[in-house]
Amino acid sequence: MAKITNTEVEAINIIAAGTSIQGDLKTDGDIRLNGTLKGNLETTEKLVIGPMGKVEGDIKCKNADVEGTIIGTIRVTELLFLKRTANVQGDITTTQLSVEPGAIFTGTCKMSNNGEKPKQA
């Protein structure tokens, strides 16, 4: 008798360069954005914004690697990595932040234990 098991196929959602989306985007999987999104983006997993990628809206994710442009608020529950080509205009809330020389960041950064907004004293 054969044993049947359910296995999840992990897929990466890819928004290709030259693609433009208007509206909010929400997923439970990893996402790579090489195109443009005008709207909010939320994932329970990792977000990668490629060098040509651009988000005009708020972002909420577990981890993020940014090479492109973000205009909006970013909330990352674990690690936010701004690579040398990153251009971020907006406020950041994260647990860990890594910034390569050359990255541009205009805004405020709040560090907390869980990526949520720290409590006021």
Long-range contacts (C-beta under 8 A, 24 or more apart in sequence): 15-53, 17-50, 17-52, 17-53, 24-57, 33-68, 34-68, 40-72, 49-86, 51-85, 75-115, 75-116, 75-117, 76-115, 77-114, 77-115, 77-116, 78-115, 93-117, 93-118
